Amino acid sequence: MLKDKYIDYLTFEKRFSAHTFLAYHTDLDDFTGYLLSQYSITDPLQADHHIIRSWLISLIDRKISARSVNRKLSTLKSFYRYCQRQGMLPVNPMLKVVAPRVSKQLPVFLTKDNLDTLFQSISFGSGYEGSRDKMILTLFYATGIRRAELVQIKLNDFDLHAGTLKVTGKRNKQRILPLGPSVVTQLEEYLKIRSCFFNEILSASGNNTDQLFVTAKGTPIYPRLVHGIVHRYLSLIASNSKLSPHVLRHTFATHMLDEGADLNAIKELLGHSSLAATQVYTHNTIEKLKLIYKQAHPRA
């Protein structure tokens, strides 16, 4: 089946991450389901730009955000490009499909005072889960990594002597990130607590894993739990509507830029494939400069 061949292409040749793979798979299922229900079409190669536009309108009617619609259209663009390269399609129907405009939203980030309160005033507890939660929040802010990247971290991904961390990002691209001395010290303490925790539960559960972060039962941590941990602690120090792990990624990039870090360096640290994705953080800095200018300049 054509869709299955394309999915194999994403898996074995493009080497997409599990998250990206699932998104593409879901988008294609949505589109092929629409073709079958609305046009009785079983072969997506029979869909022209008029049909794709009607699917686009149906997505908008379902109140799906412009950003999500654009992602789905991006999936179709990739799919039809693949079909064209394979000689299955003379003309790409996506060439006549215009994506909806997405309003630019500035990244939500926390202030330095927020972070000082989080790490200096909030009690995480003395047990394993408290140590784990603090280490998770520390790594997010210290490195700017994504949630999916944090979940995958294994014990041998660290070089404590060199002060580095290896992470696997989108499309399985790996990068090496620096760790400050205070983060290394906290990590060493966490690893001691983790070791004691495993010694206590191994006899009862038999669980053992080389994942850096585990649940209270000793099994590998999962994305939803990480989101819940981050949201719970950030809600104690901020009232933003979105208090997710990505907020700490935005905060990392914004604070780095505020302190004079080169934009290209931030791009490499974040694992962005292009500078355009990183430039969104300059808007926050410009807005801050505007505020300072308005407050300080006599003719502002």
N, C-alpha and C positions, 0 to 999 in steps of 0.2 A: 504494500500500500504506500502511496506517495507520501502521506503524512509521516508514516513510520520511518521511511527512508530519510526524510528531512530531520526527524528527531535523532536518528542514529548519527547523522552528519553533525548535529549540534553537540552530541555526546562525545563522539570519538575523534572528530576533526577540530571542531571549534573549542572543545573542552570547556564548555560553559559550566559555571557553578551550579550546584543543585537548585539554588534559589532562582537563578535566571532560567535554567532549564524548565522548571515547574511553571514559571510565568509564560514562557513561549508555548509550552504544551497546553496550558489552560486557554490562552488566547486563540490558538488554532482550533481547539475543541469548540470554543464559543462561536468562531466564524463558520466552521463546517456544520455545526448544529443549526445555525441560522440559515445557511444555504439549503439544508435539507428541509427544514420546516417551512420556509417561505417560498422557495423556488423548486423544491423537489430535486435539487442538484446534489449528486454524491461526489462529483469530481471538482475540486476547487479550481482546476485549470479552466473550467467552463465559465467561471465568474468573470465578468468584464468590469470596467470601472463604474458603470451605472449601478451594478449590484453591490459593489463594495461601498459606494456612496450611500446606498440605502441602509447597509449595515451600520455605517458611521452614524446616520441619522437615528437609527434605532438605539444605538448606544447613548446618544445624547438625550433621547426621549426617556431612557431609563435612569436619567440623572447621574450617569457616570461622569466623573470629573474629566475636564479636558486633558489633564496630565495622564490619566489612565487610558483615555481614548488614544492619545498619541503613542503610548506604549504599545497598545494593541495594533495600531497601524504600523508601528516600527517592526513588529513581529511579521506582519504581512509583507512588508517591503523586503525583509530578509528572506522570507519564504519564496516569494516570486523571483527574487534575484537568483536564488538557488535553482529554481526550476528553469530559468532562462539559461543559466550556465550549463545545465544538464541537457540543453537542447530540447526541452519539453514545451517551450513557450517562445513564440517569435517576438512578442511585444509584452513588456511588463505593464499590466493594467494599473499598477500603483502610480505610474507617471502622471496620470490624470486625476489623481486623488489628492486633495489639499487637506492637510491636517488642521484641526481647530487651533486657534491661537491660545497659548497658555499665558495667563497673567504671571508676571514675575513676582515671586514672594521672597522677601529677604529671609535668610536663615535665622531661626530662633536660637539664641545663645544665652548663656548665663554670665553674670558679672563675676569679676574676681572676688568681690566680697561674698557672693553666693558660694563660691568654691571654698573660700577660707572657712566659712561657717560649716560647710559640709564636712570637711576633713578635720577641723579643729574642735568643733562644738557638738557634733552629732555623735551619739554613742552607738557603736556597732556591736557591742557585746564582746565577750572574751572567748566564746566558743568557735568551732570551725565555721559555722554559717556566717557569723559576724565578720570573721577574718576574710572569708571568701567574698562577701558582699563589698567590703571596703576595697579589696584588691581589684575587683571587677571595675568599680567606679574609678579607682586610681588609674588603671590601664586605659580605660576609655579616654580620660582627660589627658593623660601623659603621652598618648600615642595617636589619638584620633582614629583608631581602628573601627571598622564596622562591626555590628553585632555578629554577623555570620563569621567574620574573621576571628573574633574572640572565642566563639563556641568551639572552633576547630583547634585552638592552641593546645599543643602537647608539651609534656615536660621537657623534651629534648629540643624544643624550639627556642629555648633561652640559652644564651651564653653569658652567665652572670659575671664571669671574669672580664669579658670584653664589654659588658653592659649593652647587649643587643638582643632583639627579639625578631624572629623570623615569622612572618605571617603570610598566609595564602589568600589572595584577594580574588576579584572577579576574573573569570576565565582561567582560574588556577595560576595566576601570575603571582610569583613570590617576591617579597621585598624585605629588606633588613631595616629595622627601626632602632634608633638609639634609645637607651633608657638612662635617666639621670640617676645619680648615686642614691638619692632618697627612695626612688622607686625600686632599685636593686635591693636595698636594705629591707624594705617592706616585703618584697617578694621572697627574700630568704626567710623571713619570719613566717610568712604564709606557708611556705613549703614545709617548715618544721611542724606547724600546726596540722597541715594536711597529712603529713606522714603519721603523726600520732593518731589522727582521726581514723585513718585506714587501719592502723594496728588494732584499734578498738572494734571496728565493725567487721573486719575480715572474717573473724572466727564465727560471727553470727550470720553474715549474709553471703560471704564468699566473693563479694564484688571486688574487682580490681581493674584499674584502667590507667592509661598513661595520659588521659585528658587532664589539663591543668585544673579545670573547675568541675566539680561534681555536685550532685544533689545530696540531701541529707541521708539518702540511702546508699550513697557511694556510686551511683550511676552517672554517666556523662550528663553535663548540664545541657539544657535545650533552650532555643531562642525565646519562647514565651516566658520561661522562668527568668531569664536575663532581663527581659523587658519589665517584668513585674518588680524585680529587685531595684532596677534603676528608677522606675516611676515612684516606688514607695519612698525612697530616700530623697529624691529630688523634690517631691511634693512637700517635704519638711522645710525646704529652704527657698522655694520659688513658687510662684503662682501662675506660671505660664500654662497655656492650655495643652501644649505638647511637651511632655516630659519623658522623652524616650531616649534610648542610647544614642540616637543620631543627634540629639541636642548637644551631647557632650562632644561629639565629633565636630559639630559646628563651633562649639565653644573653643575647642583646641585650635582650630584654624583661625578663628577670629582673634584670639589672644596672641597667637603667634604673629599674625599680621600687624596687630597693634604695637607689638614690641619690635617691629622692624624686620621681621623675617622676609626673605626673598620669596616672591610668589611661586617661582619655579621649585624652590625647596619644599614649600608647602604642598605643591602638586605631587612631588615624589613621595612625601611622607604619607599623604592621603591615599596614594595609589590611583590617582586619576589618570585616565588615558590621554586627556588633552587639557591644555591650560584653560580652555573655555569653562570647564566645570569648576575650576578653582576660582575663577575671577568673580564669581558671585559674592565672595567674601569681601571684595574690595568695596562693595556697596555699603556694607555696614560701617566700614572705616570712613567712607566719604560722608555718610550721614552723621557720624560722630564729629567729623571736622566741621560740617555745616553748623552743628549745634554750638561747638566751641566758637566758631566765627561769629555767630549771631549773638552770643553772650559777651564776647570780648571786643568786637569791632564797634567803634562809636557810630558808624554810619550803616551798620548792618540792619 
